[in-house]
Amino acid sequence: MEGINGRRKRYVAVTTRVDEDGTIHPTSVLWWDGKTYAFDEVSKPRRQSSRRVGGDGLCYTVRIGKQVTNLFFEDPKWFVEEKIIDEGS
């Protein structure tokens, strides 16, 4: 039976669009395995700390298909709270 065994800070490459006023709009993420995922929905950013993995910055809630997660901009890097999956029996 698989389950979430914890979380870790995973830095990721993010494609963004920046408006003329400097507003950042993340559009997709390049995952560590080389796959790119476009965001179907992105919330307005809010200043927030990650209680799960540490770190602080602008937090966007993003949706890819049915999956929803937080994406943090910890200037100049981006990170997610990656799930550590327990692949036990």
PLY file of the C-alpha trace (Angstrom):
ply
format ascii 1.0
element vertex 89
property float x
property float y
property float z
element edge 88
property int vertex1
property int vertex2
end_header
0.00 0.00 0.00
1.41 3.38 -1.02
1.20 6.49 1.12
2.87 9.81 1.73
5.88 9.29 3.95
6.76 13.00 4.20
7.72 15.98 2.09
10.92 17.63 0.96
11.82 20.93 -0.64
12.29 20.34 -4.38
13.70 23.21 -6.44
12.22 23.32 -9.94
12.57 25.31 -13.16
9.51 27.48 -13.84
8.51 29.29 -17.03
6.97 32.68 -16.32
5.41 35.66 -18.04
6.26 39.06 -16.57
3.94 42.02 -17.17
5.23 45.52 -17.86
4.51 46.39 -14.20
6.71 43.50 -13.00
3.92 41.11 -12.02
5.11 37.49 -12.36
2.77 34.86 -13.83
4.08 31.27 -13.67
2.89 29.27 -16.69
4.60 25.85 -16.44
7.09 23.80 -14.45
9.98 21.62 -15.65
10.05 18.65 -13.30
13.30 16.96 -12.27
12.66 14.03 -14.64
12.59 16.34 -17.69
8.81 16.54 -18.13
7.16 19.94 -18.52
3.70 20.53 -17.05
1.58 23.54 -18.02
-0.53 25.07 -15.26
-4.28 24.91 -15.83
-4.96 27.41 -13.06
-2.80 29.75 -10.95
-3.92 31.76 -7.90
-2.82 35.29 -7.09
0.43 35.21 -5.09
0.53 35.70 -1.35
3.47 35.99 1.05
3.70 32.68 2.92
6.12 30.36 4.69
6.25 26.64 4.01
5.61 24.90 7.33
6.19 21.50 5.76
9.68 21.97 4.27
10.88 25.41 5.36
11.39 28.46 3.22
9.52 31.67 2.64
8.41 33.69 -0.35
5.54 34.31 -2.70
3.21 31.33 -2.76
1.01 30.47 -5.74
-1.56 27.68 -5.62
-1.35 25.90 -8.98
-3.45 23.21 -10.62
-2.25 20.70 -13.20
-5.20 18.56 -14.21
-6.77 17.42 -10.93
-3.55 17.90 -8.91
-3.32 21.05 -6.77
-0.16 22.15 -4.97
1.68 25.21 -3.71
4.50 26.71 -5.76
6.87 29.03 -3.90
9.03 31.80 -5.36
11.96 32.17 -2.99
13.75 34.83 -5.05
15.56 33.87 -7.24
14.52 30.17 -7.02
11.22 28.27 -7.21
10.30 25.23 -5.11
7.45 22.83 -4.37
6.72 20.65 -1.34
7.45 17.32 -3.01
5.66 14.26 -1.64
7.88 11.37 -0.54
5.93 8.25 -1.42
6.19 5.13 0.74
6.18 2.25 -1.73
5.90 -0.42 0.96
3.68 -3.45 0.67
0 1
1 2
2 3
3 4
4 5
5 6
6 7
7 8
8 9
9 10
10 11
11 12
12 13
13 14
14 15
15 16
16 17
17 18
18 19
19 20
20 21
21 22
22 23
23 24
24 25
25 26
26 27
27 28
28 29
29 30
30 31
31 32
32 33
33 34
34 35
35 36
36 37
37 38
38 39
39 40
40 41
41 42
42 43
43 44
44 45
45 46
46 47
47 48
48 49
49 50
50 51
51 52
52 53
53 54
54 55
55 56
56 57
57 58
58 59
59 60
60 61
61 62
62 63
63 64
64 65
65 66
66 67
67 68
68 69
69 70
70 71
71 72
72 73
73 74
74 75
75 76
76 77
77 78
78 79
79 80
80 81
81 82
82 83
83 84
84 85
85 86
86 87
87 88
